[in-house]
């Protein structure tokens, strides 16, 4: 059975078969995983005014004022 995602999204949940529901759920999970991978940011912690100024590429005087 070839499943069209757009048709399944428009179909009410109570009319779906278990197979259709699981297919949609798996498609949603894979998209969320892909989005999480592409939105992964290299988190870096900075400490103090000097670290903040360096990460924002600003002077310490600007940060403290």
C-alpha positions as CSV (number, residue, x, y, z in Angstrom):
1,X,0.0,0.0,0.0
2,X,1.5,3.3,-1.1
3,X,0.6,6.0,1.4
4,X,0.3,9.6,0.5
5,X,1.2,11.8,3.5
6,X,-1.0,14.7,2.5
7,X,-4.0,12.4,2.2
8,X,-3.3,10.8,5.5
9,X,-2.9,14.2,7.2
10,X,-6.3,15.3,6.0
11,X,-7.9,12.0,7.1
12,X,-9.6,12.0,10.5
13,X,-7.8,9.9,13.1
14,X,-10.8,7.7,13.8
15,X,-10.9,6.7,10.1
16,X,-7.2,5.6,10.0
17,X,-6.0,2.1,10.2
18,X,-3.3,1.2,12.7
19,X,-0.8,0.9,9.8
20,X,-1.7,4.4,8.5
21,X,-1.4,6.0,12.0
22,X,1.9,4.4,12.7
23,X,3.2,5.4,9.3
24,X,2.3,9.1,9.9
25,X,3.8,8.9,13.4
26,X,7.1,7.5,12.0
27,X,7.2,10.2,9.4
28,X,6.7,12.9,12.0
29,X,9.4,11.5,14.2
30,X,11.9,11.4,11.4
31,X,11.2,15.0,10.5
32,X,11.6,16.1,14.1
33,X,14.9,14.2,14.3
34,X,16.1,15.9,11.2
35,X,15.1,19.3,12.4
36,X,16.8,18.7,15.7
37,X,20.0,17.7,13.9
38,X,20.0,20.8,11.6
39,X,19.1,23.1,14.5
40,X,22.0,21.7,16.7
41,X,24.0,24.7,17.9
42,X,27.5,24.6,19.2
43,X,26.7,25.7,22.7
44,X,29.6,27.5,24.4
45,X,29.5,28.9,27.9
46,X,31.3,32.1,28.7
47,X,32.2,33.5,32.1
48,X,32.3,37.1,33.3
49,X,32.2,40.3,31.4
50,X,35.3,39.5,29.4
51,X,33.8,36.3,28.1
52,X,30.5,37.9,27.2
53,X,32.2,40.8,25.5
54,X,34.4,38.4,23.5
55,X,31.4,36.2,22.4
56,X,29.4,39.3,21.4
57,X,32.4,40.9,19.7
58,X,32.0,44.0,21.9
59,X,34.2,45.9,24.3
60,X,34.0,45.2,28.1
61,X,33.1,48.8,28.6
62,X,30.1,48.5,26.4
63,X,28.9,45.4,28.2
64,X,29.3,46.9,31.7
65,X,27.5,50.2,30.9
